[in-house]
Every structure is written in structure tokens, then in C-alpha cells.
């Protein structure tokens, strides 16, 4: 299958958009997380998800086959996110990072399907949730003390 320069440019554009839309989530996780998932991990998750879908859309011959790629990505992102969750004596940590990995994968998939409005909404809502909800939780905890 021969690729035109236009196809290549479109794919690079989509990968770039997925990368950029993952950065707000990555920045938040880098700033707040004590583990390694941050500015490197989240953009890579977004472009990998986008890239897998782009390849699947180019080489597979049916929407059913594309659906299997999509299903595999969703399942794989859940598995990777599960690895970010840690349980210890004081409770559970890493759930926000796990959910952020999952949403970042969805951003990449949305970009691959040219559903930029979904990708932007996911990026914005995830970032705002990660930024603002901890402030609300902190105020609620202070009122309970």
C-alpha cells in the first residue's frame, strides 16, 4: 500500500495533536504524582493509541477489524492503569493516575478518528478535574476537622 505525502502529513498532524492534548494531563500528573508517570508517559500513551488506530484504519479491511483494535486498546489501557494503582496499609493510591492514563488513551483514539471535539473535551475535563477537584476535597477535609 503506497502512502502519499498528504497521508503522511495528515498522520503526523494527528499524532502531534494527540501529543499536545495529552500535555495538560501529563503536566498535572508530573506535578502531583510521586511516581514516574508524567510528562514522558502521558504523551506517549496518547500518540501510541492514536498510532495503533491509524495503522489499524489503514491496513485492516473492515470496521469490525478496527473495532477489535479499539477493544484491545481500551482493554490494554485499563491493564496499564491497573499497574499504577497501589494498595498499602494507609489506603489506595494511584487511582487518578490510572484514570488519567485511560483518558489519555481515549484522547489518542479520538484524534485518530478525527473526533477532535471529543479529544479536546477529554483533555480539558481531565485537566480541570485533576486541578480543581483536589482543591474542593481539601476544603471539605478542613471543614470536617
Backbone as ProteinMPNN parsed JSONL, in Angstrom:
{"seq_chain_A": "XXXXXXXXXXXXXXXXXXXXXXXXXXXXXXXXXXXXXXXXXXXXXXXXXXXXXXXXXXXXXXXXXXXXXXXXXXXXXXXXXXXXXXXXXXXXXXXXXXXXXXXXXXXXXXXXXXXXXXXXXXXXXXXXXXXXXXXXXXXXXXXXX", "coords_chain_A": {"N_chain_A": [[0.852, -1.171, 0.0], [0.717, 2.062, -0.993], [1.841, 5.117, 0.316], [0.831, 8.463, 0.215], [2.306, 11.74, 0.22], [0.517, 13.498, 1.344], [-1.098, 11.845, 2.946], [0.831, 11.017, 4.804], [1.503, 13.48, 5.968], [-0.986, 14.117, 7.121], [-1.215, 12.065, 9.014], [0.998, 12.595, 10.665], [0.217, 15.087, 11.606], [-2.076, 14.388, 13.107], [-0.907, 12.735, 15.069], [0.666, 14.643, 16.308], [-1.306, 16.38, 17.341], [-2.572, 14.645, 19.165], [-0.446, 14.274, 20.925], [-0.06, 16.919, 21.903], [-2.552, 17.402, 23.15], [-2.427, 15.676, 25.263], [-0.601, 16.785, 26.958], [-1.533, 18.702, 29.026], [-2.696, 16.982, 30.968], [-0.508, 15.377, 31.485], [1.266, 17.252, 32.558], [-0.049, 17.924, 34.949], [-0.013, 15.428, 36.306], [2.717, 15.012, 36.502], [3.421, 17.048, 38.196], [1.972, 16.472, 40.53], [2.189, 13.733, 41.114], [4.051, 11.213, 42.75], [5.288, 9.23, 41.526], [6.637, 7.849, 38.456], [4.989, 8.368, 36.216], [4.268, 10.822, 34.029], [5.262, 13.729, 32.396], [6.586, 12.421, 30.314], [5.298, 9.957, 30.003], [2.426, 10.235, 29.55], [2.0, 11.741, 27.05], [3.192, 9.855, 25.352], [1.484, 7.663, 25.652], [-0.834, 8.726, 24.51], [-0.035, 9.227, 21.811], [0.685, 6.669, 21.063], [-1.751, 5.251, 21.255], [-3.213, 6.662, 19.346], [-1.582, 6.154, 17.125], [-1.728, 3.302, 16.882], [-4.438, 3.047, 16.221], [-4.488, 4.516, 13.823], [-2.823, 2.967, 12.175], [-4.294, 0.578, 12.219], [-6.636, 1.468, 10.944], [-5.654, 1.968, 8.417], [-4.622, -0.462, 7.429], [-6.383, -2.55, 7.9], [-9.305, -4.242, 6.732], [-11.962, -3.861, 7.411], [-14.61, -2.394, 9.361], [-15.203, -3.918, 11.513], [-12.807, -5.213, 12.126], [-11.295, -2.964, 12.808], [-12.722, -2.287, 15.071], [-11.952, -4.357, 16.763], [-9.276, -3.69, 17.187], [-9.657, -1.277, 18.536], [-11.035, -2.229, 20.805], [-8.995, -3.803, 21.935], [-7.144, -1.787, 22.566], [-8.565, -0.286, 24.498], [-8.899, -2.2, 26.5], [-6.19, -2.781, 27.04], [-5.294, -0.289, 27.982], [-6.727, -0.116, 30.354], [-5.506, -2.198, 31.721], [-2.84, -1.285, 31.913], [-3.29, 1.034, 33.414], [-4.213, -0.176, 35.751], [-1.846, -1.107, 36.794], [-0.788, 1.159, 37.87], [-2.052, 1.597, 40.201], [-1.759, 1.411, 43.648], [-1.942, -0.471, 46.597], [-1.802, -0.08, 50.026], [-1.067, -0.138, 53.574], [-2.162, 2.268, 54.492], [-4.117, 2.873, 52.668], [-5.371, 3.325, 49.333], [-3.597, 4.277, 46.46], [-2.882, 6.148, 43.465], [-5.066, 5.988, 41.8], [-6.087, 8.2, 40.412], [-4.022, 8.657, 38.62], [-4.147, 6.266, 37.173], [-6.724, 6.491, 36.006], [-6.225, 8.757, 34.514], [-4.327, 7.845, 32.68], [-5.95, 6.139, 31.21], [-7.854, 7.936, 30.131], [-6.144, 9.468, 28.595], [-5.355, 7.67, 26.654], [-7.817, 7.448, 25.374], [-8.005, 10.005, 24.311], [-6.038, 9.915, 22.303], [-7.182, 7.95, 20.631], [-9.58, 9.225, 19.869], [-8.552, 11.357, 18.387], [-7.375, 9.945, 16.266], [-9.641, 9.081, 14.915], [-10.512, 11.455, 13.959], [-12.132, 12.923, 15.636], [-12.003, 15.497, 16.941], [-13.302, 17.279, 18.641], [-14.158, 15.651, 20.706], [-11.699, 14.746, 21.671], [-10.52, 17.17, 22.533], [-12.39, 17.929, 24.489], [-12.115, 15.773, 26.294], [-9.443, 16.15, 27.113], [-9.576, 18.715, 28.286], [-11.573, 18.406, 30.318], [-10.412, 16.361, 31.853], [-8.014, 17.624, 32.688], [-9.042, 19.866, 34.127], [-10.509, 18.535, 36.097], [-8.456, 17.169, 37.45], [-7.037, 19.36, 38.382], [-8.868, 21.009, 39.831], [-10.649, 19.503, 41.511], [-9.069, 18.378, 43.647], [-8.693, 20.709, 45.19], [-11.285, 21.267, 46.096], [-11.737, 18.937, 47.546], [-9.773, 19.241, 49.538], [-10.759, 21.508, 50.924], [-13.171, 20.464, 51.863], [-12.205, 18.486, 53.566], [-10.961, 20.078, 55.511], [-13.155, 21.326, 56.693], [-14.332, 19.203, 57.961], [-12.638, 18.6, 60.026]], "CA_chain_A": [[0.0, 0.0, 0.0], [1.561, 3.243, -1.153], [1.425, 6.283, 1.077], [1.129, 9.745, -0.394], [2.813, 12.741, 1.162], [-0.638, 14.065, 2.041], [-1.434, 10.894, 4.011], [1.883, 11.092, 5.817], [1.33, 14.76, 6.67], [-2.19, 14.011, 7.951], [-0.917, 11.198, 10.164], [1.891, 13.333, 11.566], [-0.609, 16.115, 12.226], [-2.902, 13.742, 14.133], [-0.031, 12.33, 16.168], [1.04, 15.87, 17.008], [-2.47, 16.842, 18.104], [-2.72, 13.733, 20.309], [0.652, 14.602, 21.843], [-0.334, 18.211, 22.546], [-3.722, 17.322, 24.021], [-2.057, 14.901, 26.452], [0.312, 17.557, 27.807], [-2.091, 19.234, 30.279], [-2.83, 15.882, 31.925], [0.868, 14.992, 31.831], [1.815, 18.285, 33.432], [-0.651, 17.765, 36.265], [0.471, 14.198, 36.942], [4.137, 15.231, 36.807], [3.472, 17.966, 39.333], [1.321, 15.927, 41.721], [2.476, 12.325, 41.337], [5.386, 10.894, 43.267], [5.822, 8.158, 40.692], [7.249, 8.28, 37.199], [4.046, 8.687, 35.147], [4.16, 12.27, 33.941], [5.459, 14.418, 31.114], [7.001, 11.497, 29.257], [4.385, 8.829, 29.857], [1.1, 10.528, 29.015], [2.026, 11.979, 25.604], [3.495, 8.596, 24.658], [0.251, 6.876, 25.649], [-1.748, 9.33, 23.536], [0.392, 9.002, 20.426], [0.638, 5.225, 20.799], [-3.148, 4.907, 20.989], [-3.53, 7.253, 18.049], [-0.823, 5.426, 16.114], [-2.307, 1.972, 16.68], [-5.692, 3.187, 15.484], [-4.19, 4.941, 12.45], [-2.33, 1.789, 11.448], [-5.431, -0.315, 12.041], [-7.551, 2.038, 9.956], [-5.008, 1.912, 7.099], [-4.289, -1.803, 6.924], [-7.469, -3.501, 8.078], [-10.278, -4.1, 5.648], [-13.349, -3.743, 7.858], [-14.826, -1.685, 10.62], [-15.175, -4.94, 12.566], [-11.401, -5.381, 12.499], [-10.932, -1.745, 13.53], [-13.348, -2.411, 16.38], [-11.119, -5.249, 17.582], [-8.115, -2.894, 17.6], [-10.173, -0.35, 19.544], [-11.292, -3.03, 22.01], [-7.696, -4.146, 22.512], [-6.563, -0.58, 23.172], [-9.307, 0.043, 25.707], [-8.531, -3.212, 27.492], [-4.785, -2.579, 27.392], [-5.167, 0.918, 28.801], [-7.201, -0.483, 31.679], [-4.47, -3.038, 32.33], [-1.714, -0.406, 32.267], [-3.751, 1.866, 34.526], [-4.257, -1.01, 36.944], [-0.491, -1.181, 37.337], [-0.463, 2.412, 38.559], [-2.772, 1.629, 41.476], [-1.033, 0.742, 44.723], [-2.673, -0.625, 47.861], [-0.921, -0.267, 51.176], [-1.764, -0.104, 54.866], [-2.891, 3.525, 54.687], [-5.188, 3.016, 51.683], [-5.104, 3.086, 47.923], [-3.115, 5.459, 45.745], [-2.648, 5.969, 42.04], [-6.288, 5.848, 41.013], [-6.185, 9.337, 39.48], [-3.05, 8.404, 37.555], [-4.702, 5.188, 36.348], [-7.81, 7.056, 35.204], [-5.612, 9.702, 33.576], [-3.754, 7.041, 31.593], [-7.063, 5.648, 30.403], [-8.416, 9.048, 29.363], [-5.143, 9.889, 27.611], [-5.515, 6.729, 25.54], [-9.04, 7.832, 24.658], [-7.678, 11.205, 23.532], [-5.356, 9.449, 21.093], [-8.155, 7.254, 19.77], [-10.49, 10.231, 19.314], [-7.82, 12.084, 17.346], [-7.22, 9.055, 15.114], [-10.919, 9.071, 14.196], [-10.801, 12.854, 13.636], [-13.154, 13.445, 16.54], [-11.21, 16.461, 17.693], [-14.119, 17.866, 19.698], [-14.12, 14.698, 21.823], [-10.335, 14.769, 22.214], [-10.337, 18.428, 23.272], [-13.231, 17.855, 25.686], [-11.475, 14.842, 27.232], [-8.253, 16.8, 27.647], [-9.996, 19.823, 29.136], [-12.269, 17.903, 31.507], [-9.43, 15.644, 32.676], [-7.129, 18.606, 33.314], [-9.78, 20.629, 35.131], [-10.812, 17.622, 37.202], [-7.222, 16.941, 38.209], [-6.609, 20.614, 39.002], [-9.841, 21.655, 40.713], [-11.267, 18.621, 42.5], [-8.276, 18.315, 44.89], [-8.955, 21.912, 45.992], [-12.585, 21.069, 46.728], [-11.545, 17.889, 48.554], [-9.014, 19.815, 50.649], [-11.664, 22.369, 51.689], [-14.121, 19.595, 52.548], [-11.473, 17.838, 54.66], [-10.731, 21.077, 56.551], [-14.411, 21.569, 57.371], [-14.658, 18.036, 58.778], [-11.731, 18.549, 61.195]], "C_chain_A": [[0.903, 1.241, 0.0], [0.968, 4.431, -0.398], [1.779, 7.558, 0.317], [1.681, 10.688, 0.669], [1.682, 13.387, 1.949], [-1.055, 13.157, 3.193], [-0.43, 10.973, 5.157], [1.734, 12.368, 6.637], [0.11, 14.712, 7.587], [-1.937, 13.16, 9.192], [-0.001, 11.904, 11.157], [1.137, 14.442, 12.295], [-1.434, 15.518, 13.367], [-2.061, 13.307, 15.325], [0.394, 13.543, 16.995], [-0.091, 16.419, 17.862], [-2.674, 15.962, 19.334], [-1.662, 14.041, 21.369], [0.337, 15.88, 22.622], [-1.512, 18.152, 23.515], [-3.45, 16.497, 25.281], [-1.212, 15.723, 27.427], [-0.316, 18.162, 29.067], [-2.241, 18.161, 31.358], [-1.445, 15.463, 32.406], [1.491, 15.979, 32.804], [1.26, 18.141, 34.85], [-0.103, 16.545, 36.985], [1.941, 14.322, 37.316], [4.269, 16.053, 38.088], [2.982, 17.301, 40.629], [1.743, 14.499, 42.074], [3.899, 12.126, 41.845], [6.03, 9.769, 42.456], [6.255, 8.718, 39.348], [6.265, 8.634, 36.086], [3.835, 10.198, 35.108], [4.376, 12.768, 32.538], [5.941, 13.51, 29.991], [5.922, 10.475, 28.967], [3.099, 9.189, 29.126], [1.091, 10.892, 27.531], [2.336, 10.709, 24.805], [2.273, 7.693, 24.592], [-0.708, 7.414, 24.583], [-1.313, 9.052, 22.109], [0.419, 7.516, 20.084], [-0.781, 4.787, 20.469], [-3.58, 5.43, 19.629], [-2.848, 6.466, 16.932], [-1.375, 4.039, 15.839], [-3.609, 2.062, 15.888], [-5.439, 3.603, 14.04], [-3.696, 3.77, 11.61], [-3.483, 0.832, 11.181], [-6.393, 0.175, 10.973], [-6.971, 1.947, 8.545], [-4.885, 0.497, 6.557], [-5.416, -2.811, 7.063], [-8.583, -3.203, 7.094], [-11.727, -3.971, 6.104], [-13.438, -2.94, 9.151], [-14.849, -2.669, 11.785], [-13.744, -5.165, 13.048], [-10.897, -4.15, 13.256], [-11.509, -1.768, 14.941], [-12.551, -3.318, 17.31], [-9.86, -4.526, 18.052], [-8.533, -1.938, 18.714], [-10.416, -1.081, 20.865], [-9.983, -3.392, 22.704], [-7.035, -2.951, 23.185], [-7.249, -0.227, 24.481], [-8.95, -0.931, 26.828], [-7.098, -3.013, 27.967], [-4.573, -1.36, 28.26], [-5.66, 0.654, 30.216], [-6.166, -1.306, 32.433], [-3.28, -2.184, 32.773], [-2.094, 0.484, 33.45], [-3.808, 1.084, 35.824], [-2.897, -1.138, 37.598], [-0.079, 0.064, 38.09], [-1.111, 2.495, 39.939], [-2.013, 0.797, 42.502], [-1.898, 0.699, 45.974], [-1.651, -0.854, 48.953], [-1.738, -0.142, 52.454], [-2.612, 1.152, 55.049], [-4.0, 3.739, 53.662], [-4.733, 2.684, 50.277], [-4.615, 4.382, 47.298], [-2.925, 5.123, 44.28], [-3.896, 5.858, 41.194], [-6.461, 6.998, 40.023], [-5.201, 9.168, 38.323], [-3.568, 7.324, 36.617], [-5.808, 5.721, 35.438], [-7.269, 8.029, 34.16], [-4.951, 8.976, 32.409], [-4.851, 6.567, 30.651], [-7.646, 6.762, 29.542], [-7.429, 9.537, 28.3], [-5.157, 8.949, 26.402], [-6.74, 7.067, 24.701], [-8.824, 9.094, 23.822], [-7.016, 10.795, 22.221], [-6.295, 8.77, 20.121], [-9.092, 8.253, 19.108], [-9.811, 11.015, 18.192], [-7.675, 11.219, 16.089], [-8.488, 9.034, 14.263], [-11.385, 10.474, 13.805], [-11.973, 13.407, 14.432], [-12.466, 14.393, 17.518], [-12.0, 17.095, 18.832], [-14.133, 16.96, 20.937], [-12.747, 14.738, 22.481], [-10.086, 16.022, 23.036], [-11.153, 18.402, 24.562], [-12.618, 16.919, 26.727], [-10.263, 15.489, 27.898], [-8.626, 17.885, 28.644], [-10.645, 19.332, 30.429], [-11.295, 17.164, 32.427], [-8.527, 16.633, 33.408], [-7.844, 19.374, 34.421], [-10.145, 19.776, 36.345], [-9.586, 17.414, 38.08], [-6.762, 18.198, 38.944], [-7.562, 21.089, 40.096], [-10.414, 20.759, 41.803], [-10.401, 18.474, 43.756], [-8.484, 19.546, 45.783], [-10.273, 21.789, 46.761], [-12.464, 20.018, 47.828], [-10.802, 18.422, 49.768], [-9.901, 20.698, 51.53], [-12.686, 21.537, 52.478], [-13.446, 18.898, 53.725], [-11.231, 18.816, 55.811], [-12.0, 21.327, 57.357], [-14.786, 20.411, 58.286], [-13.807, 17.987, 60.039], [-12.17, 19.397, 62.333]], "O_chain_A": [[1.736, 1.425, 0.887], [-0.23, 4.706, -0.465], [2.901, 7.707, -0.167], [1.533, 10.45, 1.867], [1.873, 13.779, 3.1], [-1.334, 13.635, 4.293], [-0.806, 10.994, 6.329], [1.829, 12.336, 7.864], [0.164, 15.213, 8.71], [-2.39, 13.494, 10.287], [-0.211, 11.812, 12.367], [1.394, 14.703, 13.47], [-1.484, 16.078, 14.462], [-2.467, 13.495, 16.472], [0.472, 13.478, 18.222], [0.139, 16.872, 18.983], [-2.92, 16.472, 20.427], [-1.957, 14.064, 22.564], [0.453, 15.915, 23.847], [-1.479, 18.775, 24.576], [-4.18, 16.618, 26.265], [-1.123, 15.378, 28.606], [0.331, 18.137, 30.114], [-1.946, 18.407, 32.527], [-1.239, 15.223, 33.595], [2.162, 15.586, 33.758], [2.004, 18.225, 35.828], [0.237, 16.628, 38.165], [2.365, 13.791, 38.343], [5.116, 15.781, 38.939], [3.532, 17.552, 41.701], [1.656, 14.106, 43.237], [4.828, 12.804, 41.408], [7.184, 9.409, 42.687], [6.238, 9.93, 39.138], [6.7, 9.174, 35.068], [3.289, 10.78, 36.045], [3.748, 12.288, 31.595], [5.717, 13.816, 28.82], [5.66, 10.159, 27.807], [2.724, 8.507, 28.172], [0.236, 10.389, 26.801], [1.804, 10.514, 23.712], [2.05, 7.026, 23.581], [-1.319, 6.642, 23.844], [-2.138, 8.677, 21.276], [0.199, 7.145, 18.931], [-0.996, 4.039, 19.515], [-4.232, 4.725, 18.858], [-3.468, 6.151, 15.916], [-1.482, 3.638, 14.68], [-3.856, 1.253, 14.994], [-6.097, 3.103, 13.128], [-4.109, 3.606, 10.462], [-3.641, 0.333, 10.067], [-6.907, -0.618, 10.184], [-7.725, 1.858, 7.576], [-5.028, 0.278, 5.354], [-5.396, -3.843, 6.392], [-8.778, -2.061, 6.677], [-12.634, -3.97, 5.272], [-12.478, -2.829, 9.914], [-14.547, -2.296, 12.918], [-13.503, -5.292, 14.248], [-10.158, -4.279, 14.232], [-10.864, -1.324, 15.891], [-12.483, -3.07, 18.514], [-9.422, -4.72, 19.186], [-7.835, -1.809, 19.72], [-10.034, -0.588, 21.926], [-9.88, -3.296, 23.927], [-6.435, -3.087, 24.251], [-6.584, 0.096, 25.465], [-8.728, -0.524, 27.968], [-6.825, -3.071, 29.166], [-3.757, -1.389, 29.181], [-5.072, 1.148, 31.178], [-5.975, -1.129, 33.636], [-2.774, -2.348, 33.884], [-1.305, 0.662, 34.378], [-3.488, 1.619, 36.886], [-2.8, -1.265, 38.818], [0.876, 0.035, 38.866], [-0.762, 3.357, 40.746], [-1.672, -0.361, 42.259], [-2.507, 1.697, 46.361], [-0.76, -1.696, 48.836], [-2.964, -0.05, 52.408], [-3.662, 1.104, 55.689], [-4.755, 4.704, 53.778], [-3.832, 1.873, 50.066], [-5.152, 5.456, 47.572], [-2.82, 3.955, 43.904], [-3.801, 5.653, 39.984], [-6.935, 6.784, 38.907], [-5.517, 9.501, 37.181], [-3.443, 7.449, 35.399], [-5.825, 5.435, 34.241], [-7.796, 8.111, 33.051], [-5.011, 9.445, 31.273], [-4.687, 6.594, 29.431], [-7.904, 6.559, 28.356], [-7.841, 9.972, 27.225], [-4.989, 9.389, 25.265], [-6.708, 6.984, 23.473], [-9.401, 9.231, 22.743], [-7.394, 11.276, 21.153], [-6.21, 8.993, 18.913], [-9.371, 8.143, 17.914], [-10.429, 11.3, 17.166], [-7.836, 11.714, 14.974], [-8.416, 8.976, 13.035], [-12.522, 10.656, 13.371], [-12.715, 14.261, 13.947], [-12.362, 14.138, 18.718], [-11.432, 17.414, 19.877], [-14.122, 17.442, 22.069], [-12.643, 14.76, 23.708], [-9.505, 15.949, 24.119], [-10.661, 18.81, 25.614], [-12.603, 17.241, 27.915], [-10.086, 15.383, 29.112], [-8.05, 17.96, 29.73], [-10.297, 19.797, 31.515], [-11.349, 17.327, 33.646], [-8.3, 16.497, 34.611], [-7.315, 19.518, 35.523], [-10.094, 20.246, 37.481], [-9.672, 17.476, 39.307], [-6.161, 18.105, 40.014], [-7.123, 21.521, 41.162], [-10.641, 21.226, 42.919], [-10.954, 18.448, 44.855], [-8.453, 19.428, 47.008], [-10.357, 22.163, 47.93], [-13.021, 20.183, 48.914], [-11.153, 18.099, 50.902], [-9.803, 20.639, 52.756], [-13.021, 21.867, 53.616], [-14.062, 18.737, 54.778], [-11.292, 18.418, 56.974], [-11.935, 21.52, 58.571], [-15.483, 20.61, 59.281], [-14.219, 17.384, 61.03], [-11.501, 19.441, 63.365]]}, "name": "protein", "num_of_chains": 1, "seq": "XXXXXXXXXXXXXXXXXXXXXXXXXXXXXXXXXXXXXXXXXXXXXXXXXXXXXXXXXXXXXXXXXXXXXXXXXXXXXXXXXXXXXXXXXXXXXXXXXXXXXXXXXXXXXXXXXXXXXXXXXXXXXXXXXXXXXXXXXXXXXXXXX"}
